[in-house]
Amino acid sequence: MELAKQQVDIGLFTNDLDRMLPFWQNEVGLRFDHVLPLRRGQKQYRHDAAGSVVKINHHIDPIPSAPPSGYRELIVAQTSRSARLTMADPDGNAVSVVPPGYHGVWQIGIRMSVRDLEAHRHFYADIVGLQEQAYPLGAAFSAGETVIFLEQEPGVVVDAGVHGLGWRYITFQVFKVDEVHARMIAAGVREASAPKTLGTTARISMVLDPDGNWIELSQRASIVGTLT
C-alpha cells in the first residue's frame, strides 16, 4: 500500500469535550486545526501531532458502553522532553510524551494490544505492506514516519467495534481508495464499510484487522488532489 501521507491519523470518541480539549491542547500540547461537522450531534475536533491528525470525535448523545479496542496508547515525540511522561486524558485514554527517538519514534507511535502477534505481523507486513523494525516487547512497523507497536495480550476483546469511548480507529491516507480497498478485501481482509464519498472532502472506506480493529482508508482531496 502506497501512502499518500507519511503519517498515520488516529481517532477517539468522547462525550466530554469541555475537559478533553484543554487536556489535549494544553497538557499534551497538540495544535488545534479545525472542526469538521460529521452529522447532527457529532463534530470532529482535529489536532495536529507533527503531521498526524488526532481526531477528537465529540458526540452530544451518550456513547454506548463497549469494550476497549486494541488501540491502547498514543505516543507523541516532542523535542522538549528528555524522558517519557505517561498520562491519561479525562476519559482514561493513555498517552505518552517522549523524547524524539524513543523506541524509534520521531513523530508519533500507536501502541496496540493484539491477540495473535503473528497474525498481525502477516497483516501489516504482507497485506498492508509496512516495514518491520526491532521492538523488544513484540513487533513494530513503520508507516511512513509513524510507528505502530504490537504487543500480544491473550485477553484482547475481538470485534470491540467502532462505537464506544476511547481510541477506536486509525487512518491511512492513500492515493486510490477503491483500488487499495479492493486489494485488501481480495487478500482476505474483512470489510467494515465500503468506499463512499464525503462531499468534496474525501472518499473513504473501513476495513478490519485480524482482531476487528477499525482502519480507515482515506483518499483526501486536499492531499491527493482528486476523489476520482
Backbone torsions as a table, in degrees:
resi	resn	phi	psi	omega
1	MET	NA	123.2	178.4
2	GLU	-88.2	124.3	-178.9
3	LEU	-82.6	134.4	174.7
4	ALA	-84.3	-18.3	175.9
5	LYS	-136.3	137.3	-172.4
6	GLN	-87.4	21.4	177.6
7	GLN	-135.9	140.9	178.4
8	VAL	-93.3	140.2	176.7
9	ASP	-97.1	161.4	179.9
10	ILE	-142.6	142.5	-176.7
11	GLY	-125.3	144.1	173.6
12	LEU	-128.7	163.7	178.4
13	PHE	-121.4	140.8	-177.1
14	THR	-150.1	155.0	166.8
15	ASN	-103.1	-9.5	-167.9
16	ASP	-108.0	62.9	-175.3
17	LEU	-63.7	-37.7	-174.7
18	ASP	-60.9	-31.3	178.3
19	ARG	-95.9	-28.1	-176.4
20	MET	-70.1	-44.2	-176.4
21	LEU	-62.0	-47.3	176.9
22	PRO	-60.5	-36.2	179.6
23	PHE	-62.9	-53.7	-174.3
24	TRP	-69.4	-31.5	-179.5
25	GLN	-83.9	-40.5	-174.3
26	ASN	-95.9	-43.3	-177.8
27	GLU	-79.7	-45.6	179.5
28	VAL	-85.3	-31.8	176.9
29	GLY	88.6	26.7	177.2
30	LEU	-81.2	146.9	179.7
31	ARG	-87.7	123.4	176.2
32	PHE	-69.8	132.4	-179.3
33	ASP	-103.2	-67.4	178.8
34	HIS	-163.8	169.6	177.1
35	VAL	-100.5	133.2	176.9
36	LEU	-115.1	108.8	175.5
37	PRO	-64.7	131.9	-179.2
38	LEU	-100.3	-55.6	176.7
39	ARG	-160.8	178.9	-177.9
40	ARG	-58.6	124.7	178.8
41	GLY	84.4	4.5	-178.4
42	GLN	-137.9	127.5	176.6
43	LYS	-135.3	148.6	179.6
44	GLN	-109.9	120.8	178.8
45	TYR	-98.6	108.7	-169.8
46	ARG	-95.4	128.1	-177.8
47	HIS	-124.9	141.2	-178.1
48	ASP	-91.1	131.9	173.9
49	ALA	-127.2	80.1	179.2
50	ALA	53.5	43.0	178.2
51	GLY	103.2	-26.3	172.9
52	SER	-81.2	147.4	175.4
53	VAL	-100.9	121.8	171.3
54	VAL	-94.2	112.9	-172.4
55	LYS	-98.4	109.3	176.4
56	ILE	-95.1	100.5	-176.5
57	ASN	-90.5	111.7	-176.8
58	HIS	-98.0	129.5	176.0
59	HIS	-112.7	131.1	175.7
60	ILE	-71.9	-44.2	178.7
61	ASP	-74.5	150.8	-179.5
62	PRO	-57.4	133.6	176.9
63	ILE	-80.1	132.8	-176.5
64	PRO	-64.9	151.3	176.4
65	SER	-68.0	135.9	-179.3
66	ALA	-154.2	152.5	176.1
67	PRO	-63.2	157.4	177.0
68	PRO	-66.9	149.1	173.9
69	SER	-76.6	-179.2	176.4
70	GLY	-76.3	-11.7	177.7
71	TYR	-77.9	113.4	-168.3
72	ARG	-111.1	-27.6	-174.7
73	GLU	-157.0	139.8	170.5
74	LEU	-100.4	130.3	179.1
75	ILE	-113.9	122.7	-175.2
76	VAL	-117.5	122.7	177.8
77	ALA	-86.6	130.8	178.0
78	GLN	-137.5	135.2	-176.6
79	THR	-65.0	-19.5	-179.0
80	SER	-77.5	-10.6	-176.8
81	ARG	-95.2	139.1	174.1
82	SER	-110.9	-9.5	178.0
83	ALA	-150.7	160.8	-178.8
84	ARG	-69.6	134.1	173.9
85	LEU	-119.0	117.5	-177.7
86	THR	-102.0	131.9	-178.0
87	MET	-137.4	172.7	170.6
88	ALA	-135.5	137.7	179.8
89	ASP	-77.6	177.5	-176.1
90	PRO	-58.5	-22.2	176.4
91	ASP	-92.6	-0.5	179.2
92	GLY	91.7	7.6	178.6
93	ASN	-72.6	131.9	-176.4
94	ALA	-79.1	138.5	175.1
95	VAL	-146.2	138.9	174.4
96	SER	-123.5	136.5	172.0
97	VAL	-105.1	125.1	-169.5
98	VAL	-130.1	158.3	172.8
99	PRO	-69.0	147.6	178.9
100	PRO	-55.5	135.2	-179.5
101	GLY	98.7	-8.2	180.0
102	TYR	-60.5	117.2	-176.4
103	HIS	49.5	32.2	178.4
104	GLY	82.4	8.7	179.7
105	VAL	-90.6	114.8	175.5
106	TRP	-110.0	-10.1	-178.8
107	GLN	-130.2	-89.1	169.7
108	ILE	-133.9	160.1	171.1
109	GLY	-128.5	151.6	177.5
110	ILE	-124.2	115.7	-178.4
111	ARG	-94.9	130.1	-178.5
112	MET	-122.1	146.5	167.8
113	SER	-102.6	129.9	-176.4
114	VAL	-129.0	152.0	-178.3
115	ARG	-76.9	-38.1	-175.3
116	ASP	-132.9	103.7	-175.4
117	LEU	-60.3	-41.1	-176.9
118	GLU	-68.7	-34.5	176.7
119	ALA	-63.7	-39.7	179.2
120	HIS	-75.1	-32.2	173.3
121	ARG	-57.8	-48.1	178.7
122	HIS	-60.0	-44.3	-177.8
123	PHE	-60.8	-53.0	-175.2
124	TYR	-74.5	-32.2	-179.3
125	ALA	-83.3	-50.9	-170.0
126	ASP	-90.4	-28.3	-178.3
127	ILE	-100.6	-52.0	178.4
128	VAL	-74.5	-34.5	176.4
129	GLY	88.4	31.1	179.4
130	LEU	-91.4	159.5	-179.0
131	GLN	-93.5	127.9	178.5
132	GLU	-79.1	145.4	175.0
133	GLN	-130.5	164.2	-175.7
134	ALA	-65.8	138.2	175.6
135	TYR	-156.2	115.0	-171.8
136	PRO	-68.0	-19.1	-176.5
137	LEU	-95.3	1.6	-178.8
138	GLY	167.4	-114.4	178.0
139	ALA	-140.1	153.8	178.6
140	ALA	-140.6	145.3	-178.0
141	PHE	-132.6	136.7	177.4
142	SER	-88.4	124.0	174.2
143	ALA	-115.9	84.5	-170.0
144	GLY	66.6	-123.2	179.5
145	GLU	-86.9	-12.8	-176.8
146	THR	-90.4	144.3	177.3
147	VAL	-113.1	129.7	175.5
148	ILE	-105.2	118.9	-178.4
149	PHE	-100.7	133.5	178.9
150	LEU	-117.0	127.5	177.1
151	GLU	-128.7	126.9	-176.8
152	GLN	-73.2	133.1	179.4
153	GLU	-144.6	110.0	-173.9
154	PRO	-58.4	-29.2	-175.7
155	GLY	-85.3	10.6	-179.2
156	VAL	-61.3	134.9	176.9
157	VAL	-79.7	128.3	178.0
158	VAL	-88.5	140.5	179.0
159	ASP	57.6	50.7	177.4
160	ALA	-67.4	-21.1	176.3
161	GLY	89.1	169.0	-178.7
162	VAL	-96.4	-16.6	-176.0
163	HIS	-94.7	94.9	179.8
164	GLY	-179.2	167.2	177.6
165	LEU	-68.6	154.8	171.0
166	GLY	93.0	-168.3	179.1
167	TRP	-63.1	127.6	-174.1
168	ARG	-131.6	-20.8	-178.9
169	TYR	-162.5	159.2	172.0
170	ILE	-121.4	162.7	-176.4
171	THR	-129.2	127.2	169.2
172	PHE	-103.4	125.5	173.8
173	GLN	-85.8	126.6	-176.3
174	VAL	-127.6	169.6	-178.2
175	PHE	-84.4	-40.2	-177.7
176	LYS	-133.3	95.7	-172.3
177	VAL	-64.5	-37.7	-178.7
178	ASP	-63.2	-40.6	-179.4
179	GLU	-68.2	-45.2	-179.8
180	VAL	-64.5	-44.4	179.7
181	HIS	-59.4	-46.5	-178.0
182	ALA	-63.4	-40.7	179.2
183	ARG	-64.2	-39.6	-179.1
184	MET	-68.5	-40.8	178.6
185	ILE	-64.8	-40.2	178.7
186	ALA	-63.9	-26.6	179.0
187	ALA	-84.3	2.4	176.9
188	GLY	100.1	5.4	178.5
189	VAL	-74.6	139.9	178.4
190	ARG	-77.0	140.8	178.1
191	GLU	-90.0	134.5	173.4
192	ALA	-102.4	-34.7	179.5
193	SER	-155.5	128.5	179.9
194	ALA	-69.0	158.5	179.7
195	PRO	-56.2	138.4	177.0
196	LYS	-148.2	156.9	-178.1
197	THR	-101.9	132.5	177.7
198	LEU	-104.8	88.8	-179.8
199	GLY	56.1	-130.3	176.6
200	THR	-104.8	10.4	-173.9
201	THR	-86.9	-52.5	-172.7
202	ALA	-159.9	160.4	167.1
203	ARG	-116.7	125.2	-171.1
204	ILE	-132.0	160.2	168.7
205	SER	-145.8	172.1	178.2
206	MET	-132.3	134.8	174.0
207	VAL	-126.9	169.7	-176.8
208	LEU	-118.7	139.6	174.1
209	ASP	-79.2	-178.7	-176.3
210	PRO	-59.2	-23.2	177.7
211	ASP	-96.6	0.6	-179.0
212	GLY	87.2	14.4	173.4
213	ASN	-72.6	141.4	-174.5
214	TRP	-82.6	135.4	176.2
215	ILE	-127.4	123.5	177.5
216	GLU	-91.2	132.8	170.4
217	LEU	-105.3	123.8	-172.0
218	SER	-129.8	130.0	172.5
219	GLN	-110.0	92.7	-171.2
220	ARG	-93.4	127.8	-175.2
221	ALA	-59.2	-37.2	-178.1
222	SER	-68.1	-16.4	-179.8
223	ILE	-100.1	-47.1	-174.0
224	VAL	-103.5	-12.1	174.1
225	GLY	90.3	-12.4	-177.9
226	THR	-153.1	154.9	175.5
227	LEU	-108.8	5.5	179.9
228	THR	-102.2	NA	NA
